[in-house]
């Protein structure tokens, strides 16, 4: 994976490179060099703690979009013992911006669905930048119904800027496809765990986001509109996106406080992109824990709680 870092990570990356160069030249019997290396490693630990423990909202937005942040297929290769990807909505086409399949996680057989972005121009075009067309949501629903039929829990990994807003997408009724998923997911008789792993953008996220548990990775975001979109509408200036991000309350802990998600999954210090294997292990353990708890609940009660959960969201005055 190509090296990529954000502006506020620059000092960390430079220190890491310095440590790596010193480590490569280290002689096994040079105690002075070993001591200097240890001092630098301690400095790095302190710097990482200092930087990532004091992130602004805009910096968390940048981390949620980090070029090296793990996507669905990165997690699939690490948390599943077997994964059979399925394709197509049986109506129009196969949408590659969303990955669906049957997964074995630990000893549990599940349906796994997740948005998939690319990391270069070619793969981003192939994956449509993680923006899903209506056939993608219909493909996801087809797999969810298959899971419900065979009593398999459903796991969704959400990471999209939003549903694809192109002409063809609108002609094929993307709004209806998302609305249909909301309706159908509310009534599925199996446990559903939805996890925002990066960007949770608008209806694009909600299209696979109705669940018994809605969780967010620590540095992910979840919003009705992107900070840039909000800034261009409210402030008439896209450069005020950081200000819009603060106003939108889109970070994991803010949304937990508002009661719009159920819990925050902590990331390794420095973000999921710095320790992908560790993040995958944390995610796997959390999925298994949530599924185990939800499978103890009768389907009728599960549906009743799910509907009540989303019906109670929001605040108003009469």
Secondary structure, DSSP 8 states (H G I E B T S, - for coil): ------GGGHHHHHHHHHHHHHHHH--TT-HHHHHHHHHHHHHHHHHHHHHHTS--HHHHHHHHT-TTS--HHHHHHHH-SEEEEE---SSS---TTEEEEEEEETTEEEEEEEE---SSHHHHHHTGGG---HHHHHHHHHHHHHHHHTT-EEEEEEEES-S--SHHHHHTTHHHHHHHHHHHHHH-SS-EEEEEEEEEEHHHHHTT---SEEEEETT-EEESS-HHHHHHHHTS-GGGHHHHHHHHT-BHHHHHHHTSSSEEE---TT-TTT-HHHHHHHHHHHHHHHHHHHTTS-HHHHHHHHHHHHHT------
